[in-house]
């Protein structure tokens, strides 16, 4: 899409471009210029703005609990070791390649 730059200060970003870029009203954008090309980046929200202090504390508690479980070996999963996971993945790749050849 091409737009005409006018003498008014500011820059108008067409709605279709904003939608494709995921830019919403109130978002912060950053401009960088490289070799005559203008890059516009949507800045992600800062955690302090996105979550309340109570929400941040709850996330920190859950993270601490999860890390404690790992430290004490209280984990589970489909594989007992990383080697078991690698063996499974290699077998899966081989199986899928043979199916593609058919």
C-alpha positions in Angstrom: 0.0 0.0 0.0 1.3 3.5 -0.8 0.2 6.6 1.0 1.1 10.3 0.5 3.1 12.0 3.3 1.4 15.3 4.1 2.7 18.4 5.9 0.8 17.7 9.1 3.0 16.3 11.9 2.6 12.6 12.7 2.2 9.6 10.5 -1.1 7.9 9.6 -0.9 4.1 9.5 -3.7 2.7 7.4 -6.1 0.4 9.3 -5.4 -2.6 7.1 -1.6 -2.3 7.8 -2.3 -1.9 11.5 -4.4 -5.1 11.6 -1.7 -7.1 9.7 1.0 -5.8 12.1 -1.2 -6.4 15.2 -1.0 -2.7 16.2 -3.9 -1.5 18.3 -4.8 1.9 19.7 -2.6 2.7 22.7 0.3 0.4 21.6 3.8 1.9 21.5 5.8 1.7 18.3 9.5 2.2 17.7 11.0 3.6 14.5 14.4 2.6 13.2 16.0 4.0 10.0 18.5 1.9 8.1 19.8 3.1 4.7 16.7 5.1 3.9 14.4 2.4 5.0 12.0 3.0 7.9 11.3 0.0 10.1 8.3 0.2 12.5 8.3 -2.2 15.5 5.4 -2.7 17.9 6.9 -2.6 21.4 5.6 -5.4 23.7 3.9 -4.3 26.9 6.0 -4.1 30.0 5.1 -6.7 32.6 4.4 -4.0 35.2 1.7 -2.6 32.9 0.3 -6.0 31.9 0.0 -7.7 35.3 -1.1 -6.6 38.7 1.3 -7.0 41.6 -0.9 -9.8 43.0 -0.7 -11.6 39.6 3.1 -11.3 39.5 3.4 -12.7 43.0 1.2 -15.7 42.1 3.3 -16.5 39.0 6.5 -16.2 41.1 5.1 -18.6 43.7 4.1 -21.2 41.0 7.5 -20.9 39.4 9.3 -21.4 42.7 7.1 -24.5 43.4 7.9 -26.0 40.0 11.7 -25.4 40.4 11.6 -27.0 43.8 10.0 -30.1 42.3 12.7 -30.3 39.7 15.4 -29.9 42.3 14.0 -32.8 44.4 13.6 -35.0 41.3 9.8 -34.9 41.4 9.3 -34.9 37.6 7.5 -37.1 35.2 7.1 -37.5 31.5 6.8 -40.0 28.8 10.6 -40.8 28.8 12.8 -41.8 31.7 15.9 -40.2 30.2 16.9 -37.8 27.5 18.5 -40.7 25.7 15.2 -42.5 25.6 13.6 -39.3 24.1 16.3 -39.1 21.4 15.9 -42.8 20.5 12.2 -42.3 20.1 12.6 -39.2 17.9 15.1 -40.9 15.7 12.8 -43.9 15.3 9.9 -41.5 14.5 11.9 -39.7 11.9 12.9 -43.0 10.2 9.3 -44.1 10.3 8.0 -40.9 8.7 10.7 -40.9 6.0 9.7 -44.4 5.0 6.1 -43.4 4.8 7.0 -40.5 2.5 8.9 -42.8 0.1 5.8 -44.9 -0.5 
